[in-house]
Amino acid sequence: MKKLLATVLTTLAVGMAGVAFAQEAAPASEPVVAEAVEVTVIAVSEAPAAEAPAAEEAPKLDSGDTAWMLTSTMLVILMTIPGLALFYGGLARTKNMLSVLMHVFAIFCLMTTLWFIYGYSLAFSGEGPVVGDLNKLFLKGVTPESLNGTMPEYVWIAFQSTFAAITTALIVGSFAERIKFSAVVIFAVLWYTFSYVPMAHIVWGGGFLGADGALDFAGGTVVHINAGIAGLVGAYLLGKRIGFGREAFTPHSLTLTMVGASLLWVGWFGFNAGSAAAADGIAGLAFVNTILATAVATLAWLAGESIFKGRPSSLGAASGAVAGLVAITPAAGFVGPVGALIIGVAAGFVCLWGVSGLKKLLGADDAFDVFGVHGVGGILGAILTGVFASEALGGQGFADGVESLAGQVYVQVKSVGVTIVWSAVVAFISYKIADVLVGLRVTEDQEREGLDISSHGESAYHY
């Protein structure tokens, strides 16, 4: 206290001496006195402020971000039930309509339940290179006050649960019309646990691909390549449907397929723009890119059909839209609109080849073209993300630590390769375990009768 008083008195004395000197040197100049006093006051008042360190602000709840993420979560649920269910259901034959709906609906219920029990903890808690830890088993420690960024952690958990559900449900389209319901359940639990959850952590939760700089805005690797590869493996292991290649397996309701595709497109805005985890400019960019890439992919697919098949089709329009949605998913918040346009055009033509020329080369009965659209489209989108993320091409820039376009593309190709191998191995083992436990395929008589009756004892339509 004495030191502080002495400092103040000394400062005042210096200031008064300065004033006296100024008055002698320029007795008629009052502004000089004012300036001297002002300088002295500033010196006294500003000195302590310079010593105070700047405090870092803790994350705060943002009601706008929270509202957008709640909306996005509901949109992704809409993608799965009823969007994906109707898209696949319309592609099935009449006798298998309900079985497809049941597969999608049951998987959604099962995967979201497992996500809240252990999936979220393993994917987003802890910092292991492959999986996290079980510190948040059964959402232990999460409260309404817990935050993830600027939103309640509960909202983030719910949002991510919808990704786990739809990824597993996508696989249904590959083995539809010939698999046992019990086998679907067993496979789904195993594949989800050992493929989806680790891949979510590896790319998004602090695992090794994310650390390497892999760019996957909303699930090109984690969702689409992961599911596409698992579907292809399943198509091989279950074998072809009875009559495949000899009978016309025409969709029973392209109207429902078109409705499903439309719901997928609407829901995908939550999928892509919601992955910004905020109501901000990046969400807006992802929103625009989702519109643009999907629209041009549809047009490209229809143009390809017109050129190679002589006429465009409604099935082609629906498939082209989904192909564009798949391809832009990993890139949505990283590339500019021009990049989205090019990715969309490429997806339309490449995925058309994926469900026609490539499908014939592979020789698998991938019933609803899961690999041709989701696998091929996901691979294409993931690699092109590395190209069009470049600021020179209108993107948001490369990942931290990646300094060149070639470097980013290398990381993207590496992430694609890891996903393909990981999903294929886990899927193969999961199908084999299900086969040993309950058998994968229904009997020939049950398949001919249709899974609606043989597996569920009911029919979608009564005439």
C-alpha positions, 0 to 999 in steps of 0.5 A: 500500500505504501509503495502504491501511494508513493508511486501515485504521489511521484507520478503527480509530482512529475505531472505538476512539474511538467505543467509548471515548466509548460506554463513558464515556457508558454504561459498563454498556451492552455492546450499544453497544460491539458495535453500534459495532464492527459498524457499523465492520466493515460500513463497511470491508467493504462499501466495496470491493464497491460499486465492483465492476461486475456482470458479464454472464453469457454464454449457457450450454448448456441440456441441457433446451432442447437435448433439446426442440429435438432432439425438435421437429426430429424431430417436424417431419420426421415432419410432412413424411415421412410426414405430409404425403406420406400426407395428399396421397397419400390425396387423389390418385387411385390412378394418381398416389399414388407420384408425390405421395409422390415429390414430397414425399420428393424435395423434403424431401431437396433443400431440406434439402441446400440449407439446409445449403449456403447457405440457413441463411447467407442466412436467419440470417447477416448483417443485410440488410433482405432477405437475410443474407450468405454468411459461413456458406456450407456452415456455415462457422465452425459448431462443436459448441461454437457456441451459438444461445441455449441450444442448439448452433447445429447443432440450430437449423440442423437445426430450421430446415431442416425448415421450409424443406423442408415449406414447399416440399413444401406447394406440391405439393398444388396442381399434383399429377397433371399436372406433370413431375417435372423441373419440380417439381425446377427450380421447387422450387430457384428458389422456395426460393432466391428466396422462402422464404429471403428471407422467412425472413430478412425476418421471422425473421432480422433483415429489414425486416418483423421490424424493423417488429414483424411477429409470426409465431411459427412461420410464418403468413407465411413458411410457409403464405401463402408456399406457398399463394400459390405453389400458386395461381399454379402451379394457374393456370399448369399449367391444369386436369386433364383431366376437371376439372369433368366427372369426380369426382376422388375421393380414393383413400384417405381412410384414408391422408389421415386418418393423414396429418392425424393425423401432421401434428397430432402433428408440429405440436407440434414446429413450434409449441412448438419455435419457442419455442426453449426448454423453457419456459412459452412452449413450453407455451403454444404446445403448449396453443394447438396442441391447442385451436385444432386441435380447435375448428377441426375441430368448426367445419368439421364443423358447417359441413358439417352445416349447408351440405352436410347431413352431416359427412365424414372429409375435412372432419375432416382438413381442419378439423384442418389449417386450425386448425393453419395458423391458430394457427401465427403466433399460437401463442406470442403469444395466450392460450387464449381467443384460440386458441379463437376463431382455431380456430373462425374457421379452421374456417368460413373455410377451409371457404368457402376450399375451396368458395365461394372456390375456385369464384370463383377458378376454379383447379384447386388439386388438394388445396386448398393455397390454400384451407387454407394460404393462407386459413388463414395470412392469417386467422391472421396478422391475428388474431395482431395482435388477440389478442396484446393483453394486454387479450385474454389475449395476451403483448403487442404487438411492441417499438415497437408501442403499440396493437392497431390498430398491430399489426394494421396491421403484420400486414396489411402482412406479409401483403401483402408475402408475397403479392406476393413469393411470387406474383412469384417463383413466376410467374418460377420456373414460367416458367423451368421451363417454358422448360427442361423444360416444366411439364406431362406429355402428355395420354396420360401424364396419363391413364395416371397419373404413377406409370407415366409418370414413375416406371415403377411402381405403388402398388398391384398387384391 
